[in-house]
Amino acid sequence: MKEIPIGLVGYGTIGQGVAAVLAMNGEEISRKLNAKVYLKHVVEKDIDRPFDVPLAQGVLSNDLDRLLNDPTVEIGIELIGGTTIAKQIVEKMLKAGKHVVTANKALLAHHGKELFQLARKHNRCIAFEASCGGGIPLIESIRRGLIANDVQAMYGIVNGTCNYILTAMIREGKDYAVALKEAQIAGFAEANPSLDVNGTDSAHKLTILSSLAFGQDIPFECIHIEGIDTISIEDVRYGNELGYVLKLLAIGIKEQGGVSVRVHPAFISKHDPLSLVSGPFNAVSVYGNAVGHTMFYGRGAGRMPTASAVVSDVIDIILGNAGRTFNELAVLPDVAPKADIKPMEEISSRYYLRLMVIDRPGVLAKLTEIFGRFNMSISAITQREGSVYDARGEAIVPVVVLTHRAREGNVQSAIREIAGLEVCTQEPICIRVVDEHPEWQ
């Protein structure tokens, strides 16, 4: 039986998962391929620390050159993360004639275009199924399974940390800080969760997914990003009473005037299938003009799901599928046309607003006058009872507003004017209400 040696850089959580998958399913993989796939070189900075998954003698080292200079190794896996050293390693592997498999969404979002160009220069390919959605076969499905479609829109829950936190807030009534702490204890949030909770991780994934789905070059810098780190339990509760569930959505839509790409918290209907995605799970709804609505669901992170996608990419390269797809489909950002990005202020949406105002006669009239001036039509408005008083003994009450569809720029202008009112006691809260594709409206 033919033997196919593989090189791996980074023996952390996912790297050890790759070794575990090859050990656990090695016989089945060999049967399907009629070839034995095994790790010949594993490069790790700290080789003296304990590992959960042991390797054969002589496989582990801290010498990258052993991997680069071995002509029998034609596939290298990068799993160290980050965008600096990881980029250098990927470049070295490509220049050494290795195909590359990576799960590094940040690297591809920021440097994918130049790395893809380098791969083509050296007649190699880069496979990256594990970069988005962990074990969910998103990349393959969008790039090949939906190739006959003009993809019109995608809406995704692509960060398990945020979804875990929001699920705890929705179902258990916990505030953000408590839910985050529990996510960290449970292993679903990093010690420093900033890139997750501020929306950056979701934006990295949206950069990759939207570029593939629309077949256009969509730079990371063009994505509007908001996170969940300012979400309060009050808004989660009020939204729930109105029939909505709060999610952090990664959204890409082809619209008149360009492609809208954005990451932000959004209220979605309890009848929307994405509203049922809970805990650390991910899901992405994709709409094609021929297939209609498709939805991909599963574990979006974790050792074994992500390792499953990495090993699948290795096998795809061995079979020759990854190389043909990489070289023959004009969907990657280095060969696709540059997208026309629709400015955020030009999008239209429905909006949830919470305004903390002094309970005085005429306040609601003033608010509605401002909304009317900025062409914002009110769907519902409620003044809730307040139990907070200012220094003069006047009650401060929350006014919750739902709007019909309105232009983003108009809404933000109205919010700025309201924030400047003497009766407005804190910065207004604005959360978009997202209606998916008409198929689900």
Secondary structure as the mmCIF struct_conf table of DSSP 4:
data_model
#
loop_
_struct_conf.conf_type_id
_struct_conf.id
_struct_conf.beg_label_comp_id
_struct_conf.beg_label_asym_id
_struct_conf.beg_label_seq_id
_struct_conf.end_label_comp_id
_struct_conf.end_label_asym_id
_struct_conf.end_label_seq_id
STRN STRN1 LYS A 2 VAL A 9
BEND BEND1 GLY A 12 GLY A 12
HELX_RH_AL_P HELX_RH_AL_P1 THR A 13 LEU A 33
TURN_TY1_P TURN_TY1_P1 ASN A 34 ASN A 34
STRN STRN2 ALA A 35 VAL A 43
BEND BEND2 LYS A 45 LYS A 45
TURN_TY1_P TURN_TY1_P2 ILE A 47 ASP A 48
BEND BEND3 ARG A 49 ARG A 49
BEND BEND4 ASP A 52 VAL A 53
TURN_TY1_P TURN_TY1_P3 GLN A 57 VAL A 59
STRN STRN3 LEU A 60 SER A 61
BEND BEND5 ASN A 62 ASN A 62
HELX_RH_AL_P HELX_RH_AL_P2 LEU A 64 LEU A 68
TURN_TY1_P TURN_TY1_P4 ASN A 69 ASN A 69
TURN_TY1_P TURN_TY1_P5 PRO A 71 THR A 72
STRN STRN4 ILE A 75 GLU A 78
BEND BEND6 ILE A 80 ILE A 80
BEND BEND7 GLY A 82 THR A 84
HELX_RH_AL_P HELX_RH_AL_P3 ILE A 85 LYS A 95
TURN_TY1_P TURN_TY1_P6 ALA A 96 GLY A 97
STRN STRN5 HIS A 99 THR A 102
HELX_RH_AL_P HELX_RH_AL_P4 LYS A 105 LYS A 121
TURN_TY1_P TURN_TY1_P7 HIS A 122 ASN A 123
STRN STRN6 ILE A 126 ALA A 127
HELX_RH_3T_P HELX_RH_3T_P1 GLU A 129 SER A 131
BEND BEND8 CYS A 132 GLY A 133
TURN_TY1_P TURN_TY1_P8 GLY A 134 GLY A 135
BEND BEND9 ILE A 136 ILE A 136
HELX_RH_AL_P HELX_RH_AL_P5 LEU A 138 GLU A 140
HELX_RH_PI_P HELX_RH_PI_P1 SER A 141 GLY A 145
TURN_TY1_P TURN_TY1_P9 LEU A 146 ALA A 148
BEND BEND10 ASN A 149 ASN A 149
STRN STRN7 VAL A 151 ILE A 157
HELX_RH_AL_P HELX_RH_AL_P6 GLY A 160 GLU A 172
HELX_RH_AL_P HELX_RH_AL_P7 TYR A 176 ILE A 185
TURN_TY1_P TURN_TY1_P10 ALA A 186 GLY A 187
BEND BEND11 PHE A 188 ALA A 189
BEND BEND12 ALA A 191 ASN A 192
HELX_RH_AL_P HELX_RH_AL_P8 SER A 194 VAL A 197
TURN_TY1_P TURN_TY1_P11 ASN A 198 ASN A 198
BEND BEND13 GLY A 199 GLY A 199
HELX_RH_AL_P HELX_RH_AL_P9 THR A 200 PHE A 214
TURN_TY1_P TURN_TY1_P12 GLY A 215 GLY A 215
BEND BEND14 GLN A 216 GLN A 216
STRN STRN8 ASP A 217 ASP A 217
HELX_RH_3T_P HELX_RH_3T_P2 PHE A 220 CYS A 222
BEND BEND15 ILE A 223 ILE A 223
STRN STRN9 HIS A 224 ILE A 225
BEND BEND16 ILE A 228 ILE A 228
TURN_TY1_P TURN_TY1_P13 ASP A 229 THR A 230
HELX_RH_AL_P HELX_RH_AL_P10 ILE A 233 GLU A 241
TURN_TY1_P TURN_TY1_P14 LEU A 242 GLY A 243
STRN STRN10 TYR A 244 GLU A 255
TURN_TY1_P TURN_TY1_P15 GLN A 256 GLY A 257
STRN STRN11 GLY A 258 SER A 269
TURN_TY1_P TURN_TY1_P16 LYS A 270 HIS A 271
BEND BEND17 ASP A 272 ASP A 272
HELX_RH_3T_P HELX_RH_3T_P3 PRO A 273 LEU A 276
TURN_TY1_P TURN_TY1_P17 GLY A 279 PRO A 280
STRN STRN12 PHE A 281 GLY A 288
TURN_TY1_P TURN_TY1_P18 ASN A 289 VAL A 291
STRN STRN13 GLY A 292 ARG A 299
BEND BEND18 ALA A 301 GLY A 302
HELX_RH_AL_P HELX_RH_AL_P11 ARG A 303 LEU A 319
TURN_TY1_P TURN_TY1_P19 GLY A 320 GLY A 320
HELX_RH_AL_P HELX_RH_AL_P12 ASN A 321 GLU A 328
TURN_TY1_P TURN_TY1_P20 ALA A 330 VAL A 331
BEND BEND19 LEU A 332 LEU A 332
TURN_TY1_P TURN_TY1_P21 PRO A 333 VAL A 335
BEND BEND20 ALA A 336 ALA A 336
HELX_LH_PP_P HELX_LH_PP_P1 PRO A 337 PRO A 337
STRN STRN14 LYS A 338 LYS A 338
HELX_LH_PP_P HELX_LH_PP_P2 ALA A 339 ALA A 339
STRN STRN15 ILE A 341 ILE A 341
HELX_LH_PP_P HELX_LH_PP_P3 LYS A 342 PRO A 343
HELX_RH_3T_P HELX_RH_3T_P4 MET A 344 GLU A 346
STRN STRN16 SER A 348 ILE A 358
TURN_TY1_P TURN_TY1_P22 PRO A 361 GLY A 362
HELX_RH_AL_P HELX_RH_AL_P13 VAL A 363 ARG A 373
TURN_TY1_P TURN_TY1_P23 PHE A 374 ASN A 375
STRN STRN17 ILE A 378 GLN A 383
HELX_LH_PP_P HELX_LH_PP_P4 ARG A 384 GLU A 385
STRN STRN18 VAL A 388 TYR A 389
TURN_TY1_P TURN_TY1_P24 ALA A 391 ARG A 392
BEND BEND21 GLY A 393 GLY A 393
STRN STRN19 ALA A 395 THR A 403
BEND BEND22 ARG A 405 ARG A 405
STRN STRN20 ALA A 406 ARG A 407
HELX_RH_AL_P HELX_RH_AL_P14 GLU A 408 ALA A 419
TURN_TY1_P TURN_TY1_P25 GLY A 420 GLY A 420
BEND BEND23 LEU A 421 LEU A 421
TURN_TY1_P TURN_TY1_P26 GLU A 422 VAL A 423
STRN STRN21 CYS A 424 CYS A 424
BEND BEND24 GLN A 426 GLN A 426
HELX_LH_PP_P HELX_LH_PP_P5 GLU A 427 PRO A 428
STRN STRN22 ILE A 429 VAL A 433
HELX_RH_3T_P HELX_RH_3T_P5 PRO A 438 TRP A 440
#
